[in-house]
């Protein structure tokens, strides 16, 4: 929701600067340009992302020692792994120096110098530089809009299927309950105590009349409500931990 609002602001021609931390593939595709910094604040990449982040992927894959991106892999996750793994090897790669010597860096410097120069005066006023106008027009077009409709239909919303997500949640909560046996024993004991208590109070209810029927419905309602509230109070510390 937040990123859709930011995209709507950017679509009006305004410049929006965001800092992101491990975004999903869908959120990452909503950005037009990327300034990627390494530890120490040095620039690794600065430029347009392109459709499906192809500009970023092509640039990093062109550096020796960088592993190609895998199928259906999140470019945001891959770029962090790509600039981290070669830096720890026997022959570390200086991505900041590589960028400083690249054509992309030279293009950015030329554009910056062009934007620094004041426009030529004219009777009708001072028009903005052509490069700046083109950059603003590119910013008003979302990279996702440049992707063919066929690719949009094939691209899933999430990297994993619904079955995989449900299975991972079942495994996660099963392991969580298995690691907290005292919580499970407490719930079992509580259910047994409540069942014995309510069963002894309403033992031998006469269901042949209206009063006995209402008493039976009342005890069922009381059992569900009582157990639900108690389990809710017990599960909160487990979830919080």
C-alpha positions in Angstrom: 0.0 0.0 0.0 2.8 2.4 0.9 4.8 1.7 -2.3 1.7 2.1 -4.5 1.2 5.6 -2.9 4.9 6.4 -3.5 4.5 5.2 -7.1 1.5 7.5 -7.6 3.6 10.4 -6.4 6.4 9.5 -8.7 4.0 9.2 -11.6 3.2 13.0 -11.3 6.8 13.8 -12.2 8.1 14.3 -8.7 11.4 12.8 -7.6 11.1 10.3 -4.7 14.1 8.9 -2.9 13.7 5.8 -0.7 16.0 3.6 1.3 14.9 -0.1 1.2 16.0 -3.2 3.1 15.6 -6.6 1.4 12.5 -5.8 -0.6 10.5 -8.4 -2.4 10.8 -8.9 -6.2 7.4 -7.1 -6.8 8.4 -4.1 -4.7 11.9 -3.9 -6.2 10.4 -3.8 -9.7 8.5 -0.6 -8.8 11.7 1.5 -8.6 13.1 3.2 -11.6 16.7 3.9 -10.6 19.1 2.4 -8.0 22.0 3.8 -6.0 23.8 0.7 -4.6 26.4 1.4 -2.0 28.9 -0.9 -0.3 30.3 -0.7 3.2 32.0 2.6 3.6 29.5 4.5 1.4 31.3 3.8 -1.9 29.1 3.5 -5.0 28.7 0.1 -6.6 26.0 0.9 -9.1 24.0 4.0 -10.0 21.6 4.0 -12.9 18.3 2.9 -14.3 17.0 -0.6 -13.3 15.2 -1.3 -16.5 12.4 -3.9 -17.0 12.9 -6.8 -14.6 16.1 -5.0 -13.3 17.8 -6.1 -16.5 20.2 -3.2 -16.5 21.4 -3.9 -13.0 21.7 -7.7 -13.7 23.6 -7.1 -17.0 26.1 -4.7 -15.3 26.9 -7.0 -12.4 27.0 -10.2 -14.4 29.6 -8.4 -16.7 32.0 -8.2 -13.7 34.4 -11.2 -13.5 33.8 -13.3 -10.4 30.0 -12.6 -10.1 27.7 -15.6 -10.2 24.8 -15.2 -12.7 21.4 -14.6 -11.3 19.3 -17.8 -10.9 15.8 -18.3 -12.4 13.0 -16.6 -10.5 15.5 -15.2 -8.1 14.9 -11.8 -6.4 17.3 -9.3 -8.0 17.5 -7.4 -4.7 18.7 -10.5 -2.8 21.0 -11.5 -5.7 22.7 -8.2 -6.0 23.7 -8.2 -2.3 25.0 -11.8 -2.6 26.8 -10.9 -5.8 28.8 -7.9 -4.3 29.5 -9.8 -1.1 30.7 -13.2 -2.2 33.6 -12.1 -4.5 34.8 -9.6 -1.9 35.6 -12.5 0.5 37.4 -14.8 -1.9 41.1 -15.3 -2.7 40.9 -12.6 -5.3 38.5 -10.0 -4.0 36.7 -7.7 -6.4 36.7 -4.0 -5.7 33.2 -3.1 -7.0 33.6 0.6 -6.2 36.8 0.8 -8.3 35.1 -1.2 -11.1 32.2 1.3 -11.2 34.5 4.3 -11.1 36.2 3.0 -14.3 33.0 1.9 -16.0 31.1 3.6 -18.9 28.1 3.9 -16.7 30.0 6.1 -14.2 31.3 8.2 -17.1 27.7 8.6 -18.5 26.5 9.7 -15.0 29.3 12.2 -14.7 28.6 13.7 -18.1 24.9 14.0 -17.2 25.7 15.6 -14.0 28.0 18.2 -15.7 25.2 18.9 -18.2 22.7 19.5 -15.5 25.1 21.7 -13.6 25.5 24.1 -16.6 22.8 26.9 -16.5 20.5 26.8 -19.5 20.9 29.4 -22.3 18.8 32.5 -21.8 15.9 33.0 -24.1 13.2 35.6 -24.5 10.6 33.2 -23.2 12.5 32.2 -20.1 15.2 29.6 -19.3 14.2 26.1 -20.4 15.6 23.2 -18.5 18.3 21.0 -20.1 17.1 18.3 -22.5 18.7 15.6 -20.5 16.9 16.7 -17.4 13.6 16.7 -19.2 14.2 13.2 -20.6 15.1 11.9 -17.1 11.9 13.3 -15.7 9.9 11.8 -18.4 11.5 8.4 -17.8 10.8 8.7 -14.1 7.1 9.2 -14.8 6.9 5.8 -16.5 7.0 2.8 -14.3 9.4 0.0 -15.2 6.5 -2.5 -14.7 4.6 -0.6 -17.5 7.4 -1.3 -19.9 7.1 -5.1 -19.4 5.0 -6.9 -22.0 1.5 -7.9 -20.9 2.4 -11.6 -21.5 5.2 -11.4 -18.9 2.9 -9.7 -16.4 0.5 -12.5 -16.6 3.1 -15.2 -16.2 4.9 -13.5 -13.3 3.5 -14.8 -10.0 2.8 -12.4 -7.2 4.9 -14.5 -4.8 8.0 -16.6 -5.4 6.5 -19.7 -3.7 3.1 -21.3 -4.5 0.2 -21.3 -2.0 0.8 -25.0 -1.2 4.5 -24.3 -0.4 3.6 -21.4 1.8 0.9 -23.4 3.7 3.3 -26.3 4.2 6.1 -24.0 5.5 3.6 -22.5 8.0 2.5 -25.9 9.2 6.1 -27.0 9.7 6.9 -23.8 11.5 4.1 -24.0 14.0 4.5 -27.7 14.5 8.2 -27.2 15.4 7.2 -24.3 17.7 4.6 -26.4 19.6 7.1 -29.3 19.8 9.6 -27.1 21.5 7.1 -25.9 24.1 5.9 -29.1 25.8 4.8 -27.3 29.0 2.4 -25.2 27.0 0.8 -28.2 25.4 0.5 -30.1 28.7 -1.1 -27.1 30.3 -3.7 -26.9 27.6 -4.5 -30.6 27.8 -4.8 -30.4 31.6 -7.0 -27.3 31.4 -9.4 -28.9 28.9 -9.6 -32.0 31.1 -10.3 -29.9 34.2 -13.0 -27.8 32.5 -14.6 -30.9 31.0 -14.8 -32.6 34.4 -16.1 -29.5 36.2 -18.8 -28.7 33.7 -19.7 -32.3 33.2 -20.2 -32.9 36.9 -22.3 -29.7 37.3 -24.7 -30.5 34.4 -24.6 -34.3 34.8 -27.9 -36.0 34.0 -29.6 -33.0 32.4 -33.2 -33.8 31.5 -33.4 -33.0 27.8 -37.1 -33.9 27.6 -38.2 -30.3 28.5 -37.3 -26.8 27.3 -35.4 -25.9 30.5 -33.0 -28.9 30.1 -32.4 -28.1 26.4 -31.5 -24.5 27.2 -29.2 -25.7 30.0 -27.4 -28.0 27.5 -26.9 -25.2 25.0 -25.7 -22.9 27.8 -23.1 -25.3 29.0 -21.8 -25.8 25.5 -21.5 -22.1 25.0 -19.9 -21.6 28.4 -17.4 -24.4 27.6 -16.3 -22.8 24.3 -16.1 -19.3 25.7 -14.3 -20.3 28.9 -11.7 -22.5 27.1 -11.2 -19.9 24.3 -10.5 -17.1 26.8 -8.1 -19.2 28.8 -6.2 -20.5 25.8 -5.9 -16.9 24.5 -4.4 -15.8 27.7 -1.9 -18.7 27.7 -0.9 -18.4 24.1 0.1 -14.7 24.3 3.4 -15.3 26.2 4.3 -18.1 23.8 3.8 -15.9 20.7 5.6 -13.0 22.4 8.7 -15.2 23.1 
